[in-house]
């Protein structure tokens, strides 16, 4: 299945994000429990506010649907996002990406 990199750019509403953080994390954890999200987390202090996620999904629309349902997006805390199909060639996800070939 294809991999996708998702980048969020957050709005400046830190208090709003704090208010909805538990709902957001629960939503993403449920997607991870289903195998849709392989990794997720915020950008480090000193970076522009945002986050990145790695999805493994049958197609881009599955990822867009998940992003569109994220409580942070629904409550207006995501200023923008992008979805990019990604082909990992090295590391633990590489075998899945190239079908077991080296």
GIQUI-V775860 format. One record per residue. SS is DSSP state (h for helix, s for strand, l for the rest). OMEGA is omega in radians with two decimals (none if undefined). NEAR is the number of other C-alpha atoms within 10 Angstrom. Layout:
BEGIN
ss->(SS & SS)
omega->(OMEGA & OMEGA)
near->(NEAR & NEAR)
END
This chain:
BEGIN
ss->(l & s & s & s & s & s & s & s & s & s & l & l & l & h & h & h & h & h & h & h & h & h & h & h & h & h & h & h & h & h & h & h & h & l & l & l & s & s & s & s & s & s & l & l & l & l & l & l & l & s & s & s & s & s & s & s & s & l & l & h & h & h & h & h & h & h & h & h & l & l & h & h & h & h & l & l & l & s & s & s & s & s & s & s & s & s & l & l & l & l & l & l & l & h & h & h & h & l & l & l & l & l)
omega->(3.14 & 3.03 & 3.13 & 3.02 & 3.10 & 3.06 & 3.02 & 2.87 & -3.11 & 2.96 & 3.13 & -3.08 & -3.13 & -3.14 & 3.10 & 3.08 & 3.12 & -3.12 & -3.06 & -3.06 & -3.10 & 3.12 & 3.11 & -3.11 & 3.11 & 3.12 & -3.14 & 3.11 & 3.10 & 3.08 & 3.09 & 3.13 & 3.08 & -3.13 & -3.10 & 3.12 & 3.12 & 3.12 & -3.11 & 3.05 & -3.13 & 3.02 & -3.09 & 3.06 & -3.12 & 3.06 & 3.01 & -3.11 & -3.14 & -3.10 & 3.06 & 3.11 & 2.99 & 3.11 & 2.91 & -3.01 & 3.13 & -3.14 & -3.10 & -3.08 & 3.07 & 3.14 & 3.12 & 3.12 & 3.13 & 3.13 & -3.12 & 3.12 & -3.12 & 3.13 & 3.08 & 3.13 & -3.11 & 3.14 & 3.03 & -3.11 & 3.07 & -3.13 & 3.12 & 3.04 & 3.01 & 3.14 & -3.12 & 3.04 & -2.99 & -3.13 & 3.11 & -3.11 & -3.13 & 3.09 & -3.00 & 3.13 & -3.05 & -3.10 & 3.12 & -3.06 & -3.09 & 3.06 & 3.07 & 3.13 & 3.09 & none)
near->(12 & 16 & 24 & 23 & 19 & 20 & 20 & 22 & 18 & 21 & 16 & 12 & 11 & 11 & 10 & 14 & 21 & 12 & 11 & 14 & 14 & 12 & 15 & 19 & 16 & 13 & 17 & 22 & 17 & 12 & 15 & 17 & 11 & 10 & 12 & 20 & 22 & 17 & 14 & 18 & 11 & 16 & 15 & 10 & 7 & 6 & 9 & 11 & 16 & 19 & 18 & 17 & 17 & 22 & 28 & 24 & 17 & 12 & 14 & 16 & 11 & 14 & 23 & 14 & 10 & 15 & 20 & 13 & 14 & 18 & 21 & 25 & 18 & 12 & 12 & 14 & 22 & 23 & 13 & 13 & 17 & 13 & 18 & 13 & 16 & 15 & 15 & 16 & 13 & 10 & 7 & 9 & 14 & 15 & 14 & 16 & 18 & 14 & 9 & 8 & 8 & 8)
END
